[in-house]
Amino acid sequence: MIFVVVEELIPESHTGNETEMSTIGTMIGFLVMMALDLSLS
């Protein structure tokens, strides 16, 4: 679901040639945020 949101609804993240890297970076950031949320609560 996050992949679809980043790929389709946030066109500013795909302005350069590194479109896949911006999507992967967003997904990794979300996973780190969720891991920290689960481990610190």
PyMOL commands that set and color helices and strands:
alter all, ss='L'
color gray80, all
select helices_A, chain A and resi 2-9+11-14+19-40
alter helices_A, ss='H'
color red, helices_A
deselect
rebuild
show_as cartoon
